[in-house]
Amino acid sequence: MRRRVRFIGLDQFRKRPERPAWVLIEEHLTEQIESSAIGLGERLPPERELAESFGVSRMTVRQALASLEARGLLERGVGRGTFVRRAKIEHDLMRVAGFSEVVERQGLAPGARVLSVDERLAPAAVARALVLEEGALVVRVERVRLGGGVPLALEDSWIPTDRFPGFTSHDLSGSLYALMRDEYGLEPVRAVERLEPVAARRHEARALEIAERAPLMLVERAASAADGSVVEFARDRWRGDRARFTIQVSARALTEA
């Protein structure tokens, strides 16, 4: 039996006339989902029932649900209804972790679909990031990363050939960080990451099974081993509806900024 979802009514909206009703509905449903008052996989009442509960039009409810769907909190299907989706993948930016570790911590089986692997001369920007001479040999690995069978990210990794000889001869469908550790003793332990919101281009949307121009988070990373050598430069694109990034900031760090 579906648990009864507690809704706020029109009187609550009147207390905050400066905010659109659909925004308040979105915020309320977000709170219900994040507090597990509405559980994973649970079906929401029909739009008509929601509209009556909130005292608004179905169009207003539809706008709130569309926004929640775009954020990845709901999944809607014609004839199936509206369901709460699996929580977003949490990325702790205070620690260095590869894709496999990140999704495994959240109970999902990691997977990879290798798109291309080749050895080439490093472009100028890649050479600078890896602290190499321009034109040095690097391995480029492009993959679609899966969590629980769902495409979550596009990885574009550049690995210095001189530090990882024979890299392309290994199975590259698993964790590259584990391979670096187990075969070469050069596991990444530090990283500088830069985040930038971007829109999915056509080929990226196709690979990630999302709409063209859907939001992605571009994560540009230079990762270093314990000896200080830069062992990876990557540009990963995460689905905006399936990822969330967190960082812990102390008061001391704020005052020193």
N, C-alpha and C positions, 0 to 999 in steps of 0.2 A: 504494500500500500504506500502511495506517495505521501511523504511527510507534508503537512500543511505549511505553506510558505506565508509568513506574516508580511503584509504589505501596509504601506502608509497610504492614507487617503488624501483627497483633494484639500482638506483643511491644512495639511502639512505644506502643500505647495503654496498656499496663500500666504504662509508665513515668510516665504522667500520669493517674492514676485520678480526679483531681479534676475532670476535664473530660469531658463526654459524648463517646462515640466519634463521633457524627455531626458534632460541632463540629470534631474533629480531622480528619475526612475532608474537611469543607468547607474548612478552612484549607489542607490539603494540595493539594486540587484547585485552589484559588484560586492558590496559589503556582505550580503547574504551568501554569495558564492565563496568568498575568501574566508568567511567564518565557518564554512561547512554547514550552514543552516540549510543550504541547498547542496546536496552531495554530488560528487562526480557521477556523470551518466544519468542524473535525475532529469526527468522531463518537466518542463515548465508548463503551467496551465496555458490554454489557447489564448490568442491575442484578445479575443472578445472578453474572456473572463478577466484577463489582466487589466484591460481597459475599464471594466466595471469596478474592479478592486481599487484602482487608482483614481477613478472618477475622471478619466480623460478619454480622448478619442482613440480609436484603433491606430490611426495614423501616427499619433504621438508615441504609442507603445511600440509600433513598428520601427520608428526612428531610433528608439533606445535599444531595441534588440539588434538592429543592424550595426550600431556602434559597438555593442558587446561582441557581436560575431566578428567584426573587423579586428577587435583586440584579441581574439582567440579564446574568449571565455565561454562562448556558446557555439553550438553547431545547429544549423537549421536545414531542414530538407522538406521539399514539397510532399505533403501527405504523411510525413513522419512526425512532425512537430519540432519543438526546440529543446535541445538537451544541453546540460552543463558539460563542458569539454574538460579534458585532462588539464591540470595546472601547467603553467608555463615552466620551461626549463630555467632553473635559477643558476646564474653564473656568478660565482664569488670572485670578484676581481682582486681580492687580497691574496689569492693563491694561484700558483701555476698548475693548470690541469688540462689535459687533452680532452677531446670530445668524448672518448669512451668513458673516462673517469667521471665526467660531468653527468652524463645520462645514466650511468650505472648507479650513481649515488641517489638517483631519483627513481630507481626501480624499473628502468627501461633497458632493453637489450640493444646495445650499439650495433650498427652495421655500416657498411660503406659500399658504394657503387663507384668503382674506379672509372673515370672518364678519359684520362690520358696520363701517361708517364713518359717523360723524355728528358734527355740530357742535352743541354744547350749552353751557349755563352750567356753570361749574366748581363742583363740590361743595366744601365747606369744606376737606376734607383735601387735595384735589387742588390747590386754589388756594394753600394754604400751601406745598405741596411745590414748586409752580412760581413761587412768590413773586409771586402775582397777587392782585388784589382778588377777594373772593368774588363769584361771579356773572359773572366775566369769561368771554369766549368761549374755548372749547377744542375741539380735535378729538379724538375718541376713536376709536382703531383697534383692533379685536379680530381676531386672526388665529390660525390653527393653523400652526405652523412645522414644516416637514418637512426631514429630512436623508436623502438617498438614497431619498426617497419614503416614509419612515417618519415618522409624527407624533411629534415629540419635545417640543414645548412649546406652551403657550397664551400668547400675548402680549396684554397689555391696556395700550396706550400712550395717554398723554394729551399732546397737543401744543398749546402756546399759539398761538391764532389770530393774534394781533397780530404775532408774530415770524415766522409762516409763512403769510402770506396766500395763499389759493388752494391750500392743501395738498391738499384733497380732490379737486381736479381732476387730480391726478397719478396715475400707475399706482402703487398701493400694494401690489403683489404682490411687490416686490423689497425691497432693503435700504432701510429708512427713514433710516438714518444716511448712506448714500450720497446719497440724495435731499436731505437737509439740507445736505450738503456741496456738492453740485454745483449745486443750484438756489438755495440761500439763503446759502451761505458760513458756515453755523453748525453745523459738525460737532461732536458731543460729544467732548470731550477729557478730561473728568474726570467721576467719578461717585461717589456714595455709595450702597452697596448693603447691604441687610439681608436675611439668609437665614433662612427659617423652614420647618421641615418641616410639611407639611399632608397631609390625606387627600383624595383625588379625590372631588368631588361628582359626582352622576349625570351632569350635562351635560358636565362636564369629562372624565369617564371615557369617555363616548360619543365626544367629539371626538378624544381621544387614543388611542382603541381599546385601552383597558385596563379592568381591573375597577374597579367602584365601591369607593372607600376605599383604592385602591392608593396607595402613597406618592408624593408630589410634593414638590419643593423650590420654595417660593415665594420669588422674588427680587424685592424691592421696590427700585426704583432711581430716583434723581434725578440726571439727567445734565446737565452744563453745557458750554457752548461756551468758546472761548478768552477771550472778553470777560467771562466770569463769569456770563452770563445762563443761567438754567435752561431748557433746551430740551425736556426730556422728563421725565415722571413715568410710571413703568411698574410694573405688577405682573405678572410672568411666572411661569408655573407649569411647571416642568420635570419630566418623568417621572423618578422616582427610580431606575428600573432602567436609565436610559440616560444619566445625567449624573453627573459628579464635579467638585467644586469644589476648587481648590488656591490657597493663598496662601503667600507666602514671608515669614517672620518672622525678623528679625535679633535677636541677643542684646541689642543696644542698645535695641530697641523693647521687649523683655521687661523690661529693668531700669527703663525709664521708665514702665512701666504702673502 
